[in-house]
Amino acid sequence: MSLKLVIGNKNYSSWSLRAWLFLTESGLSFEEIRLPLFTEAWQQISQYTPAKRVPVLLDGDIRVWDSSAIWGYVRSQHPSAIGWPTAPQAQATARSITAEMHSGFFGIREQLPQNIRARIPVMRNTLTATTQQEIDRVDHMWTQAYDTYGGPWLFGDFSLADVAYAPVALRFVTYQIQLSPGAQPFIQAVQGLPSIQSWAADSAAEADVINVIDQLHIPKNTR
């Protein structure tokens, strides 16, 4: 299987990161096709998917878009790819919190967008109540997972749940969101992953800038 993965900016595209991380940690070879957002190159996206969103997996004539669809397709072809915990209770919880991430946390997405190369301290009390509640929810689920399964990842071994939440951990690093001690091990594990370090290095090297994200929490000068 000769795979290609269409992604957006490495610095800004969290869903691209999820698909890329899944393929990389699964040990699969693939070619990257990078289409930076809001550029002339981005206009090519329509030739890869009618949804006009990244990521998109290309396998010959087959097109698969949306991260969860990509995970499912690849695992149907490569059963050894990163998957779910095997224990029923762990698998049920992992699937549930991953679905929760895929379909929710809109406050975090809007107010703390992915911006890997930046360091922009944000006071939690400046965020909306909804976003603060979502941060508390993530804090609780990570703490509970480590208390229950003991690490080094959320459910012991690296799984799709870790793939889903890795970009959230990087958001908390960017905006220096403080979590409880029980949740911190996940952030440290994500930052220590060589594949994440490689993605972060590529993010830092990108010249593309999306001002609406870079300037989101920078105070305006007042007179």
C-alpha positions as CSV (number, residue, x, y, z in Angstrom):
1,M,0.0,0.0,0.0
2,S,1.5,3.3,-1.1
3,L,0.0,6.0,1.1
4,K,0.0,9.8,0.8
5,L,-1.3,12.1,3.5
6,V,-2.7,15.6,2.6
7,I,-2.1,17.9,5.5
8,G,-2.3,21.7,6.3
9,N,0.2,23.8,8.2
10,K,2.0,21.7,10.8
11,N,2.0,24.7,13.1
12,Y,-1.8,25.2,13.0
13,S,-3.6,22.1,11.9
14,S,-4.4,19.8,14.8
15,W,-6.4,17.3,12.8
16,S,-3.5,17.0,10.4
17,L,-1.3,16.2,13.3
18,R,-3.7,13.4,14.5
19,A,-3.6,11.6,11.2
20,W,0.1,12.1,10.8
21,L,0.9,10.9,14.4
22,F,-1.3,7.8,13.9
23,L,0.5,6.8,10.7
24,T,4.0,7.6,12.1
25,E,3.5,5.8,15.4
26,S,2.0,2.9,13.5
27,G,5.3,2.6,11.6
28,L,3.7,3.1,8.2
29,S,5.5,4.8,5.3
30,F,3.7,7.6,3.6
31,E,4.3,10.7,1.6
32,E,3.2,14.1,2.9
33,I,1.4,16.5,0.7
34,R,1.3,19.9,2.5
35,L,-1.2,22.5,1.6
36,P,-0.8,25.6,3.8
37,L,-4.1,27.2,4.8
38,F,-5.2,30.5,3.2
39,T,-2.6,30.2,0.4
40,E,-2.7,29.6,-3.3
41,A,-1.6,26.0,-2.7
42,W,-4.7,25.4,-0.5
43,Q,-6.9,25.8,-3.6
44,Q,-5.7,22.3,-4.6
45,I,-7.6,20.7,-1.7
46,S,-10.8,20.2,-3.8
47,Q,-9.0,17.7,-6.0
48,Y,-8.4,15.5,-3.0
49,T,-11.7,15.7,-1.1
50,P,-15.2,17.2,-1.6
51,A,-15.2,18.2,2.1
52,K,-12.3,20.5,1.3
53,R,-10.7,19.8,4.7
54,V,-7.5,18.1,5.9
55,P,-6.4,15.5,6.6
56,V,-7.0,13.3,3.6
57,L,-5.4,9.9,3.1
58,L,-4.7,8.7,-0.5
59,D,-4.3,5.1,-1.2
60,G,-4.1,4.7,-5.0
61,D,-7.6,5.7,-6.2
62,I,-9.0,5.5,-2.7
63,R,-9.6,8.8,-0.8
64,V,-10.3,8.8,2.9
65,W,-11.0,12.1,4.8
66,D,-11.6,12.8,8.5
67,S,-9.2,11.5,11.0
68,S,-11.4,8.9,12.5
69,A,-12.2,7.5,9.0
70,I,-8.5,7.4,8.3
71,W,-7.8,5.5,11.5
72,G,-10.6,3.0,10.7
73,Y,-9.5,2.5,7.0
74,V,-5.8,2.0,7.8
75,R,-6.5,-0.4,10.7
76,S,-8.7,-2.5,8.3
77,Q,-5.7,-2.8,6.0
78,H,-3.0,-2.9,8.8
79,P,-4.3,-4.6,12.0
80,S,-1.0,-3.9,13.7
81,A,-1.5,-0.1,13.4
82,I,-2.2,1.9,16.6
83,G,-5.5,0.9,18.0
84,W,-7.6,0.7,21.2
85,P,-6.8,-0.9,24.5
86,T,-7.7,-4.6,24.6
87,A,-9.4,-4.7,28.0
88,P,-13.1,-4.1,27.6
89,Q,-13.5,-1.4,30.2
90,A,-10.4,0.4,29.1
91,Q,-11.4,0.2,25.5
92,A,-14.9,1.5,26.2
93,T,-13.5,4.5,28.1
94,A,-10.9,5.2,25.4
95,R,-13.4,5.1,22.6
96,S,-15.8,7.3,24.6
97,I,-13.2,10.1,25.5
98,T,-11.9,10.0,21.9
99,A,-15.4,10.5,20.5
100,E,-15.8,13.3,23.0
101,M,-12.8,15.0,21.6
102,H,-13.8,14.4,18.0
103,S,-17.3,16.0,18.5
104,G,-16.8,18.5,21.2
105,F,-14.5,20.9,23.1
106,F,-15.4,23.8,20.9
107,G,-14.4,26.4,23.5
108,I,-10.8,25.0,23.6
109,R,-10.7,24.8,19.8
110,E,-11.9,28.4,19.4
111,Q,-10.0,30.1,22.3
112,L,-6.9,28.0,22.3
113,P,-6.2,27.1,18.7
114,Q,-3.2,25.0,17.8
115,N,-0.1,27.2,17.5
116,I,2.8,24.9,18.3
117,R,5.8,27.3,17.9
118,A,4.2,30.0,20.0
119,R,4.3,30.6,23.8
120,I,1.5,32.9,24.8
121,P,0.6,32.7,28.5
122,V,-3.1,32.9,29.1
123,M,-4.9,33.4,32.4
124,R,-7.7,30.9,32.8
125,N,-10.0,33.6,34.2
126,T,-9.8,35.5,30.8
127,L,-11.4,32.5,29.0
128,T,-15.1,31.8,28.8
129,A,-16.8,29.7,31.4
130,T,-17.4,27.0,28.8
131,T,-13.7,26.8,27.9
132,Q,-12.7,26.7,31.6
133,Q,-15.2,23.8,32.1
134,E,-13.7,22.0,29.1
135,I,-10.2,22.4,30.5
136,D,-11.4,21.0,33.8
137,R,-13.0,18.1,32.0
138,V,-9.7,17.2,30.2
139,D,-7.8,17.6,33.4
140,H,-10.2,15.2,35.1
141,M,-10.1,12.5,32.4
142,W,-6.3,12.6,32.1
143,T,-5.9,12.3,35.9
144,Q,-8.5,9.6,36.1
145,A,-6.8,7.6,33.3
146,Y,-3.4,7.8,35.0
147,D,-4.8,6.9,38.4
148,T,-6.6,3.9,36.9
149,Y,-4.0,2.6,34.3
150,G,-0.7,3.9,35.7
151,G,0.7,5.3,32.5
152,P,3.0,5.9,30.7
153,W,0.0,6.8,28.4
154,L,-3.6,7.3,29.2
155,F,-4.5,3.6,29.0
156,G,-1.1,2.2,29.7
157,D,0.2,1.6,26.1
158,F,0.0,4.2,23.4
159,S,-3.5,4.1,21.8
160,L,-5.8,6.2,19.6
161,A,-6.9,8.1,22.7
162,D,-3.4,9.4,23.0
163,V,-3.4,10.3,19.3
164,A,-6.7,12.2,19.8
165,Y,-5.5,14.2,22.8
166,A,-1.8,14.9,21.8
167,P,-2.8,18.2,20.1
168,V,-4.7,19.3,23.2
169,A,-1.6,18.7,25.3
170,L,0.4,20.9,22.9
171,R,-2.3,23.6,23.1
172,F,-1.9,23.7,26.9
173,V,1.9,24.1,26.4
174,T,1.4,27.0,24.0
175,Y,-0.9,28.9,26.2
176,Q,0.7,27.7,29.5
177,I,-2.5,26.4,30.9
178,Q,-1.8,24.9,34.3
179,L,-3.3,21.5,35.1
180,S,-3.4,19.4,38.2
181,P,-0.3,17.2,39.0
182,G,-2.3,14.1,38.0
183,A,-2.8,15.3,34.5
184,Q,0.8,16.7,33.8
185,P,2.3,13.3,33.0
186,F,0.4,13.2,29.7
187,I,1.7,16.5,28.6
188,Q,5.2,15.4,29.5
189,A,4.8,12.1,27.6
190,V,3.5,13.9,24.5
191,Q,6.4,16.4,24.5
192,G,8.9,13.6,24.9
193,L,7.7,11.6,21.9
194,P,10.3,11.8,19.1
195,S,7.6,12.0,16.4
196,I,6.0,15.0,18.2
197,Q,9.4,16.7,18.5
198,S,9.9,16.2,14.8
199,W,6.5,17.7,14.0
200,A,7.3,20.7,16.3
201,A,10.6,21.3,14.6
202,D,8.8,21.4,11.2
203,S,6.2,23.7,12.7
204,A,9.0,26.1,13.9
205,A,10.5,26.1,10.4
206,E,7.3,27.0,8.6
207,A,7.2,30.5,7.2
208,D,3.4,30.7,6.9
209,V,1.6,32.9,9.3
210,I,-2.0,33.1,10.2
211,N,-2.4,36.4,12.0
212,V,-5.8,35.7,13.5
213,I,-4.3,32.9,15.5
214,D,-0.9,34.4,16.2
215,Q,-2.4,37.6,17.6
216,L,-5.4,36.0,19.4
217,H,-4.2,36.6,23.0
218,I,-1.7,39.4,22.4
219,P,-2.9,42.5,24.3
220,K,-3.3,45.5,22.1
221,N,-1.4,48.7,22.9
222,T,-3.4,51.2,24.8
223,R,-2.9,54.9,25.2
